[in-house]
Amino acid sequence: RWVAGGRKQCSGPGERTEIQTPMEASAPLPQLEAITTLDEERARQLQVALKRHAGSKMLVILSGFPDPDGISSALAHRYLAAEHGIETTILTFRDPSHQENRALLKTLDIELTLHHEDLDLSPYSCYSLVDSQKINTPIDAALKGKAFVAFVDHHKRTSDVPAEFVDIREDVGATASIYASYLRQRHPKGLDRKDEILVQIATALAHGI
């Protein structure tokens, strides 16, 4: 297991990859510039949407290959949802394709659930999509009747998004930057370096950004 401030080496045949955590890196935990009114309002709206589903079970869906942007965004979304007692599962349809992405998951002990035909989705009453240009997923039929809580992305909008909360910012380079702004609003004095969960999220966001 990963321990805050530690380093793991994850490698396949002939490969060697290292992931640094902010606890040991020279740079501080990722922080943004001063919070803007827009950041505050969007963070507030997300909290309102999540609060409506307090105590429920939610799918956080990564529709493409899991990469640091999507992985870190899903991780941050899970943290924000947990504040309302929401139990989340990060669902993906593909295994990580790059060694660096597998290293990130292993080093930070991040669990993704790979979809399969026997996976029971009935306990989940709602779902969110992060870092996904499209709203369609391979399980659209199974999602019918479930609440579409949030859609957060940085790609160009291609269609209307029927989610309760939508935050699409084409002017940012990564969805992870959007989630960093949400966390910055929740923790205006910065993230607590002694909190292993926050260090895990900050490390993932740093790689996502």
Protein Blocks (a to p, Z undefined) as FASTA:
>chain_A
ZZehiacddddehiacddddfklmmbdcdddddddfklmmmmmmmmmmmmmmgoiacddd
dfbdcdfklmmmmmmmmmmmmmnopacddddfbdcfbfklmmmmmmnopacddddfklcf
klpmbdcdehifbfbdfklmmmgopacfbacdfbdcfbdcfbfbdcddfkbcbfklmmmm
mmmmmmmnopafklmklmmmmmmmmmmZZ
